[in-house]
């Protein structure tokens, strides 16, 4: 299973190589848009895409991007809770 992180295409950086700059939760990364190109590259600016290992794998709408980011944040919070529970269990084991 692969996980795509939503990002917004903010500029085209290399038309020949079909590369673009994406804003992914405030972090800018250069990604390949080759998998999603179906017209002029400039038409992708402002679009949202699911990005996986440096490739825009699918275009999505803004609402889906927001829902996906919210779900990923929830997973992160759940993992933090599980980690804290595990740390607490280890601390209790150390007291006995």
Residue pairs with C-beta under 8 A, 6 or more apart in sequence:
2 52
2 53
2 57
3 52
4 50
4 51
4 52
4 57
4 58
4 68
5 24
5 25
5 50
5 51
5 52
5 68
5 72
6 24
6 48
6 49
6 50
6 51
6 60
6 64
6 65
6 66
6 68
6 69
7 22
7 23
7 24
7 25
7 29
7 31
7 48
7 49
7 51
7 56
7 65
8 22
8 23
8 46
8 47
8 48
8 49
8 65
9 20
9 21
9 22
9 33
9 44
9 45
9 46
9 47
9 48
9 49
9 56
10 20
10 21
10 22
10 23
10 28
10 45
10 46
11 20
11 21
11 45
12 19
12 20
12 21
12 33
12 41
12 42
12 44
12 45
13 19
13 20
13 21
13 30
15 41
17 32
18 32
18 33
18 34
18 37
18 41
19 30
19 31
19 32
19 33
20 30
20 31
20 32
20 33
20 41
20 44
20 45
20 56
21 28
21 29
21 30
21 31
22 28
22 29
22 30
22 31
22 49
22 51
22 56
24 51
25 69
29 51
29 54
30 54
31 49
31 51
31 54
31 55
31 56
32 54
32 55
32 56
33 41
33 44
33 49
33 56
34 55
35 55
35 56
35 57
35 58
36 44
36 49
36 56
36 57
36 58
36 59
37 44
44 56
44 59
47 59
48 59
48 60
48 61
48 62
48 64
48 65
49 56
49 57
49 58
49 59
49 60
50 56
50 57
50 58
50 60
50 68
51 57
60 68
